[in-house]
């Protein structure tokens, strides 16, 4: 039901041009709504059909455009369920891929009573913070259905620095952490001592960049940027391929 009331709406020009569809989204900055309305009116004036997605992350908007133009990328694998809302399909593709990836991991540990892992997510006071509750709801559904293995592996996302908590991208977010080699400032009202600081991810304001980080035993920042994340993914895939050959 959370997707049934999403911001997505379809606007059609009169007369309209059947072959022209424009996807428009915005972020949480104060001027973004006004700019998006100007863009919508301009597209309608040219006879386009406009799909206004409201507040949306940049990667999600890219997916929506790709989903509407599969003929331009015939070899692209489009996940999700057709006929659903764009947002639900996009999040289904992310969570489904994540759960499928975790299902390849085998564990001999007794994890019936193991606490669920928590990932602290610094949302840079941007639009990504609006989508964390949706992801958590989907993860909870998989956890209930997935048995012991998924109870061990699935994370619970703990968001901080949501829209309205503080200034966008200022002393928080992926770019700040990577370039300044500093932990993000926590603008959210919470007990910082209880936050899971040993496992942290930072988005930027429109959620198209991510870094993982923590502090080691000496208090030094340990950063996993895009290059290191790619190496970890490659190492995992290599292990999987080797496992298949034995």
C-alpha positions as CSV (number, residue, x, y, z in Angstrom):
1,X,0.0,0.0,0.0
2,X,3.0,2.3,0.5
3,X,3.4,2.3,-3.3
4,X,-0.3,2.9,-4.1
5,X,0.0,6.4,-2.7
6,X,3.3,7.3,-4.3
7,X,3.9,10.7,-6.0
8,X,3.9,9.2,-9.5
9,X,1.3,10.8,-11.8
10,X,0.8,10.9,-15.5
11,X,0.1,14.2,-17.2
12,X,-1.0,14.5,-20.8
13,X,-0.9,17.4,-23.2
14,X,-3.9,18.3,-25.4
15,X,-3.2,17.7,-28.2
16,X,-0.4,15.2,-27.3
17,X,2.4,13.5,-29.2
18,X,2.1,9.7,-28.7
19,X,5.8,9.0,-29.2
20,X,7.1,11.5,-26.6
21,X,7.1,10.6,-23.0
22,X,9.2,12.6,-20.4
23,X,10.0,11.3,-17.0
24,X,10.5,14.1,-14.4
25,X,11.7,13.8,-10.8
26,X,13.0,16.1,-8.1
27,X,15.0,16.1,-4.9
28,X,14.4,17.7,-1.5
29,X,15.9,21.1,-2.1
30,X,13.4,24.0,-1.6
31,X,13.6,25.2,-5.2
32,X,13.3,21.7,-6.7
33,X,9.5,21.6,-6.8
34,X,9.3,24.9,-8.7
35,X,11.9,23.8,-11.2
36,X,10.2,20.5,-11.8
37,X,6.9,22.3,-12.4
38,X,8.5,24.5,-15.0
39,X,10.0,21.4,-16.7
40,X,6.5,19.8,-16.7
41,X,4.8,22.8,-18.3
42,X,7.5,23.0,-20.9
43,X,7.2,19.3,-21.9
44,X,3.4,19.5,-22.0
45,X,3.7,22.6,-24.3
46,X,5.6,20.4,-26.7
47,X,2.8,17.8,-26.7
48,X,4.6,15.2,-24.5
49,X,3.1,12.9,-22.0
50,X,4.8,13.6,-18.7
51,X,5.3,11.1,-15.9
52,X,6.0,13.1,-12.7
53,X,7.7,10.8,-10.1
54,X,7.8,13.4,-7.4
55,X,10.8,13.1,-5.0
56,X,13.0,10.4,-6.4
57,X,16.7,9.4,-6.3
58,X,18.8,9.9,-9.4
59,X,19.5,6.1,-10.0
60,X,15.7,5.4,-9.7
61,X,14.9,8.0,-12.4
62,X,17.6,6.6,-14.7
63,X,16.0,3.2,-14.2
64,X,12.5,4.6,-15.1
65,X,13.9,6.0,-18.3
66,X,15.6,2.8,-19.2
67,X,12.5,0.8,-18.4
68,X,10.5,3.0,-20.9
69,X,13.1,2.6,-23.6
70,X,14.1,-1.1,-23.7
71,X,14.4,-1.0,-27.5
72,X,17.5,1.3,-27.1
73,X,19.3,-1.3,-24.9
74,X,18.2,-4.7,-26.1
75,X,20.8,-6.5,-24.1
76,X,19.9,-4.9,-20.8
77,X,18.5,-7.2,-18.1
78,X,15.3,-5.5,-16.8
79,X,14.4,-6.9,-13.4
80,X,11.2,-6.4,-11.4
81,X,7.5,-7.0,-12.2
82,X,6.0,-5.3,-15.2
83,X,2.6,-3.7,-14.6
84,X,3.6,-2.4,-11.1
85,X,4.5,1.1,-10.2
86,X,7.9,2.2,-11.4
87,X,9.1,2.7,-7.9
88,X,8.0,-0.7,-6.7
89,X,9.5,-2.4,-9.7
90,X,12.8,-0.6,-9.2
91,X,13.0,-1.5,-5.5
92,X,11.9,-5.1,-6.2
93,X,14.9,-5.4,-8.6
94,X,17.3,-4.1,-5.9
95,X,16.1,-6.2,-3.0
96,X,15.5,-9.2,-5.2
97,X,19.1,-9.1,-6.4
98,X,20.4,-8.6,-2.9
99,X,18.5,-11.5,-1.5
100,X,19.5,-13.8,-4.4
101,X,23.2,-12.8,-3.8
102,X,22.9,-13.6,-0.1
103,X,21.3,-17.0,-0.8
104,X,24.6,-18.1,-2.4
105,X,26.3,-17.9,1.0
106,X,26.5,-21.0,3.1
107,X,26.9,-20.8,6.8
108,X,27.4,-23.6,9.4
109,X,26.8,-21.3,12.4
110,X,23.8,-21.6,14.6
111,X,22.1,-18.3,14.0
112,X,18.5,-19.0,15.2
113,X,18.9,-16.4,18.0
114,X,21.5,-14.2,16.3
115,X,20.6,-10.5,16.3
116,X,20.0,-9.0,12.9
117,X,22.9,-7.0,11.5
118,X,22.4,-3.2,11.3
119,X,23.8,-0.9,8.7
120,X,23.9,2.8,9.6
121,X,22.9,4.9,6.6
122,X,24.0,8.5,6.4
123,X,21.5,10.0,3.9
124,X,23.2,13.4,3.6
125,X,19.9,15.0,4.5
126,X,18.7,14.2,1.0
127,X,16.1,12.2,-0.9
128,X,17.6,8.8,-0.2
129,X,16.3,9.1,3.4
130,X,12.7,9.0,2.1
131,X,13.3,5.6,0.5
132,X,14.9,3.7,3.5
133,X,11.5,2.9,5.1
134,X,10.4,1.3,1.9
135,X,13.5,-0.8,1.7
136,X,13.3,-1.9,5.3
137,X,9.7,-3.0,4.8
138,X,10.7,-5.2,1.9
139,X,13.7,-6.6,3.8
140,X,11.4,-7.4,6.7
141,X,9.1,-9.4,4.3
142,X,12.0,-11.4,3.0
143,X,13.3,-12.0,6.5
144,X,10.0,-13.5,7.6
145,X,9.9,-15.8,4.5
146,X,13.6,-16.6,4.1
147,X,14.4,-18.9,7.1
148,X,17.6,-19.1,9.1
149,X,20.0,-18.1,6.4
150,X,18.3,-14.8,5.6
151,X,17.8,-14.0,9.3
152,X,21.5,-14.2,9.6
153,X,22.4,-12.2,6.5
154,X,19.8,-9.5,5.9
155,X,20.6,-6.1,7.3
156,X,18.4,-3.7,9.0
157,X,18.9,-0.2,7.7
158,X,19.2,2.5,10.3
159,X,18.9,5.9,8.6
160,X,20.3,9.2,9.9
161,X,20.5,12.6,8.4
162,X,17.1,12.6,6.8
163,X,15.6,15.5,4.8
164,X,15.0,18.4,7.2
165,X,17.5,17.1,9.8
166,X,20.2,19.4,8.5
167,X,21.8,21.1,5.5
168,X,22.1,19.0,2.3
169,X,25.5,17.4,1.9
170,X,27.1,19.7,4.5
171,X,29.7,17.8,6.6
172,X,27.9,14.6,5.8
173,X,27.3,12.3,2.8
174,X,29.5,10.3,0.5
175,X,31.6,13.1,-1.0
176,X,32.4,14.7,2.4
177,X,33.5,11.3,3.9
178,X,35.6,10.4,0.9
179,X,37.3,13.7,0.4
180,X,37.7,14.9,4.0
181,X,38.4,11.5,5.4
182,X,36.0,12.3,8.3
183,X,32.9,10.6,9.7
184,X,29.7,12.4,8.9
185,X,28.1,14.8,11.4
186,X,24.9,13.3,12.8
187,X,22.2,16.0,12.5
188,X,19.4,13.6,13.4
189,X,18.1,13.8,17.0
190,X,19.3,10.5,18.5
191,X,21.7,9.0,21.0
192,X,24.9,8.8,19.0
193,X,26.4,6.4,21.5
194,X,23.8,3.8,20.5
195,X,24.4,4.1,16.7
196,X,26.0,1.1,15.0
197,X,29.1,3.1,13.9
198,X,31.1,-0.1,13.1
199,X,29.1,-0.6,9.8
200,X,28.2,2.7,8.0
201,X,27.2,3.7,4.5
202,X,27.0,7.3,3.2
203,X,24.9,8.4,0.3
204,X,25.2,11.8,-1.3
205,X,22.2,14.1,-1.5
206,X,20.6,12.5,-4.6
207,X,21.7,9.0,-3.7
208,X,23.8,8.2,-6.8
209,X,27.1,7.8,-4.8
210,X,27.8,5.6,-1.9
211,X,30.8,4.8,0.3
212,X,31.1,2.4,3.2
213,X,33.2,3.3,6.2
214,X,34.0,2.7,9.9
215,X,36.7,3.4,12.4
216,X,39.3,0.9,13.4
217,X,40.6,0.1,16.9
218,X,43.0,3.1,16.7
219,X,40.2,5.4,15.7
220,X,41.4,5.7,12.1
221,X,38.8,5.9,9.4
222,X,38.6,2.8,7.2
223,X,37.0,3.8,3.8
224,X,35.6,1.5,1.1
225,X,35.1,3.8,-1.9
226,X,33.9,2.7,-5.4
227,X,37.2,1.1,-6.4
228,X,37.4,-1.0,-3.3
229,X,33.8,-2.0,-3.5
230,X,34.4,-3.2,-7.1
231,X,37.4,-5.2,-5.9
232,X,35.3,-6.9,-3.2
233,X,32.5,-7.7,-5.6
234,X,35.0,-9.2,-8.1
235,X,36.6,-11.2,-5.3
236,X,33.2,-12.6,-4.3
237,X,32.3,-13.5,-7.9
238,X,35.7,-15.2,-8.3
239,X,35.1,-17.3,-5.1
240,X,31.6,-18.3,-6.5
241,X,33.0,-19.4,-9.8
242,X,35.7,-21.5,-8.1
243,X,33.1,-23.1,-5.8
244,X,31.1,-24.1,-8.9
245,X,34.1,-25.8,-10.4
246,X,34.8,-28.0,-7.4
